[in-house]
């Protein structure tokens, strides 16, 4: 037990200040993780402006029960980031009317889902069957000692956003994501081969413009995974370059991509899908079989040196299964 804990009620103020600083640092880590440029210390002022649409600095000061300089400092920081619109009251020039700017409104839209995850985790961490404040503090400190608050929030956010996976088509701005996701996967399990370089470095020219397709799994603003359909013949395509970011692995995103791939291919009226893989990727092979792919003969001049298995799916009604 640390010293502040041993002093219990006698150091309540110091203990609350220490816990507050710790929580703020953890929330900042969450914003940084999701590449959101926001200071959690500014949240109360931002939230009041959001809730009231237009509010005066005096009203903010009164509602937060803080000093006028503290409000002014927070307003200045938010305004410097371009998040606010500030105007003089037409009836009283001494009053400043504060509202969110278009940039501020856009940032709030991005942060709202994250705020929901923060609220859920904090409620979970602070729920304790006691009417004694010190016991609640000790419980909270123990919970975030086992697993940091930022880790819990990030994990919760990924879980709550999984149902909001959007499969989107290729855009040039995502070409780097396609390359980076696949290079990371290849370097983890194999090596990047010359044929990979051709497909990844100029994917728009070598895949899309040659009749193929690239799709991405997008969660919020993050690209979580991808796959490509490479044209190899009349109504025949190769499923390849499927990869999921390590940050989102274990969330069945690969299966969502696979289901989309099969449904899209059927809609196009294609006859077959084929793929190259390696039997050491046991989980991947299991999923392929689960979706109805069957092993076929591997040609001697396969495009990938790492391939030791070739599989094919016949795109006819009833042939592809819909795994539970």
N, C-alpha and C positions, 0 to 999 in steps of 0.2 A: 504494500500500500504506500502511495506517495504521501508526502508531508501534508499537502492540502486536504487530501482525503481524511487523514488522521485528525485534522483539526475540526472537521465537520462544520457545524453551523457558524463557528467563529470566523471562518474565512469565506463565507458565502459569496461576497462580492468578488473576491479574487478568483474564486473557483468559476463563477459565472463568466467573468471576463476571459479567463483562460479557455473555457469551453467555447465561448463566442468566437474568439480568434481562431480556434481550431476548426470550427464549423465553417467559418468564412473562407479559410484556406482550402478546405475540402470542396466547397461549392465552386470556388475559382478553378480548381482542378477539373471539375466536371465541365465548366464552360470551355476551358482550354482544350479538353479532350475532343469536344465537338466543334472546335474552331469557331467559337462564338466570342466576339470581342465585347465582353460586358463585365463590369465590376459588381459583384454581389452586394457591396455596401450601398450601391445606388438603387437597389431593388425597391425599397419602400417608397421612395420618391417616384420612381418609374411607375409603380403599381397604382399610386394615387392618381397620377396623370391619366393613366390608362382607364381607370374606373370612372373618372369624372369628365373625360374628354377635354374639357377646358377648365383650368383651375388657376387661382392666383397663388403667388408664393406665400402670402400670408395664410391662406387656407391650408397649404401644405404644412407650414410650420405648426399651425394649431392642431391639425389632425395627427401629426407625428409626435407632438409634444417635445419638440427640439428647439434649439435656438435659431434665430433668423440667419446668422452667419453659416450655420450648418446646412440649412436649406439652400442658401445662395451658392455655397460651394458645390453641393450636389447638382444643382441646376446648371451651373457653369460647366461642370464636367460632362453632363449629358448633352448640353448644347454644343460643346466643343467637338463632340463625336458626330454632330449633325443629326441627333435623334429628336430634337425639339424645334417647335416654332414658338417664338416669344414675341408678343405684341403688347402695346400699351392699350389699356382700357379706354375706349372712346369717351366714356363719361367721367372717368377719374384717371388722369394721366399718371398718378402716383402708383397705380396698380399695374402689375405685369401679368398678362394672361398667357398661360403656358399650355401647350398641347403637343401631341406627338407629330413629328414630321413624317413624310412618306417613308423615309429611311427607318425612323423609329417604329412605325407601324409594321413594316416588313420584318424588322428584328423581333418584335413581339410575336408575330406569327411563327417565327422560327423557334422562339423560346418556349412558347406555351406548352407543347408536348413535354418538354424537359421539366418545366415547373410541375406538371402533373406527376412525373416520376419522383421528383424531389419530395413532393408532399406525401406520396405514398410511403416512401422509405422513412422519412422523418416520423411519420405516425407509427410505423412499425417499430422503430428504434426507441420511441419514447413511451410506448404502451407498456404499463407495468401496474400490477394490482396493489397499489399503495397510495395512501393519502399523505405521505411524508415526502417533502420536496427533496431532501438529501438522498433518500432511497431512489427516487426517480433519477437524480443526477448520476448516482453510482451505477444504476442499471444502464443508462444511456452511454456512459463512459466505457463500461465493460463491453457493450455491444459493438461500439465503433473501434474498440481496441482489437477485437477479434478480426474484424474486417472493416477497413476504412469506410467512412461515409461515402466518399467519392466512388469507390469500387462498387458499393451496393447500389448507388444511384445509376451508375453507368450500366450495370447489369440489368437493373429493373427497366431502364429505358429501352435497352435492346429487346427485352422480353415483350414489353408493351407495344413496341413498334413492329414486331414480327408480322402481325396480321395486316400491317400496312405496307407490305412489300409490293412495290410497283415494278412490273416488267416493262421496260421501255426500249424502243428501237435505237439503233446506232445514231449518234450525232458526232461530228468531228471533234467536238470538245471532250468527248469521252475516250478518244483514241489512246491517250496516255494511260487511262485507267485499265483499258483492255490489255495493253502491253504489260503494265506493272503487275497486275494480278496474276497473269500467266507466267511471267518471268519468276515471280516469287514462288509460285507453285512448282515450276520446273526445277529451280535451283534447290528446292527443299527435297525433292524426290529423285530427280535425275540431273540432266544438264540441258542447257539450251542448245538445240541442234540447229544446223543451217536452215532447215526447212521452217523451223519455228521463227527464226529471225525474219525470213521473207514474209511470213504471215503477220507477225506482230509489229514490225517496224513500220509497215505501210499497209495496215489492215484495210483501209478504205479502198485502196487500189487493188490489193491482192485478193480480197474477199468480197466486199460489197459491190464494187464495180464489175465484178466477174459473175454477178448473178447470185451471190451469197447474201447472208444476213448475219448481223451481230445484235445480240440483245443483252440488256443489263438488268440486274436486280438492284433497285434503288430503295433505300430506307431513309426517309427524311431527305437530307442533302447528301448522304453517303452512298457511294457505289459499293454494294456489298458482294456482288458476283457478276459473272458474265458467261456467255457461251456463244459459239458461232455455228452457222450452217454453211458449209462450203460445197458449192456445186461440183459434183463429180460425174454427172451424166444426165440423161433425160429423165426428169422426175426422180432423180436420186441425189441425195445429199449426205455429206459427212458431218456428223456431230463432233465438234472439236473445240478445243480451247475453252473448256468449261473450268472455271476457277471461282473459288469463294474466298473472300478476305479472311485472314485468321481471326480478325475481330468478330466475325459473324459466323464462324464455323460452329457446328453442333446445333444449329438452329433449323435444319432441314431446308435451307435455302437452295441447296443443290437439287433437292427433289422438286421444289417449286419451279426451278428453271427447267428441269427435265420434263415436268408435266406441261409447261408452256411450250417447250420445244415440240412435243408430240402433237399437242392440239394445233399449234400453228402449222406444222407440216401436213396434217390431215386436211386443214382448211385450204391448203394450196393444191391439194389433189395429188401429192407426190406418192410414189410407190414404195420407196424404201429409204430408211436411214441406216447408215453404217458408222462405225467408230473403231478407232484403234486404241488399245490400252495395254496394260501390263498386269499380269496375274498377281504381282505382289501388292497391288492396290485392291486388297480383298473387299473393303467396304464399297468401293466404286463398282467392282464387278458384281457384287451382291445387288446394288441398286439397279444396275443395268438389267440384270436378269429379272428383277422385280417388276420392271417396266416392260418386260416382254422381249428384250434383246436376246438373241441366240448366237452362239459361237459359229462362225463359218471359217473356211480355209483362209489362212493368212498367206498372201502372195510373197514371193521371195524378195521382191523389190519394194517392200513397204516404205512409205515416205518417212517413217520415224524409226531410228535404230532401237529405241527403247521398247517398241511394240513387240509383244510376243503373243497377242491375241487380237482377233478381229471379230466384231459382233455386228449383227444386223437385225433391224426391226422391219417387218412388213407392215405397211400402213393400210390395213384393211379393217373394216368394222369387226370389233371383237378380238383383234389380235393384240392390241396393246392394253395392258391391264392398268387399272387405276388403283394404286396401292392405298391401303388404309394408312 
